[in-house]
Amino acid sequence: MIDLYYWPTPNGHKITMFLEETGLAYKIHPVNIGAGDQFKPEFLAFSPNNRMPAMIDRAPADGGAPVKIFESGAILIYLAEKTGKFMPSDLRKRFDVIQWLMWQMGGLGPMAGQNHHFNVYAPEKLPYAIDRYINETNRLYGVLNKRLADREYVAGDYSIADMAAYPWIVPYERQGQKLEDFPHLKRWFETIRAKPATVRAYELGPRVNSNVGKTFTGEQKKVLFGQTAAVVKG
C-alpha cells in the first residue's frame, strides 16, 4: 500500500496520474497547504522541505522497512523503478526520460510557479516580475513544442517525463499562454488530457479540496508565502 500525502496541485497531480496509470493500491492523506498541514511535526518527519507530495511505500520491493520519499520527481523515479513502467531500461532512453524530468523540476515547474505567484497571488502587481516569468514560461513552452515536433511524447513513449510536465501546462491561461501558439504541445496536451488515468487523477482534486481552482484567501497566503526557517525548527 502506498500512503500518498497529497493536495491537488500540479506536483500532487503528477503522482496520482502515475498511480492511476499503474493501478497501484494507494491511500490519500490530504495535506491542506492553505491550513498549514505541511508544517505539522509528523509530516516534517518524512517531508523535511515542508512540501507535498510525499509518500510512504509500506510494501517496498525488497520486503524491508517502509520507504519514505519527498520531492515529486524522486517519487516518480521510485514508482517507475518499483513497477518497471514508464521508465525505459535501455541506458540512453532511460536518461532521455530523466533529463526531461529534471527539465520540468528545474525549469518548467519553478518558472510557471513564479508566474502564478506574481500574476495571481502577489499583493503588489510588479510589471517587471510578471513579464519576466510570463516570458520565461513562454520560452519553456517553445522548448517543449520543439521537442514534440517529431515524437508523440517527450521521450518517445509515454513516461514519467510527460506526467511531470503535463500538470504544469494545465493552467496555461493563468500563465498567460495560448496553446494555439504551440501546435505540437497542444496535440500532446490534448492526448494526455484524454487518457482515462488522467481523468481519474484530476477527478480526485475536488473530492479532496472542495475549493480547488479558487484563489487563496489572505490568511492562506500568509501561511503559504510567509515562510522562514522558523517553520521547520524542531
Order of alpha helices (4+ residues) and beta strands (2+ residues): beta-alpha-beta-alpha-beta-beta-alpha-alpha-alpha-alpha-alpha-alpha-alpha-alpha
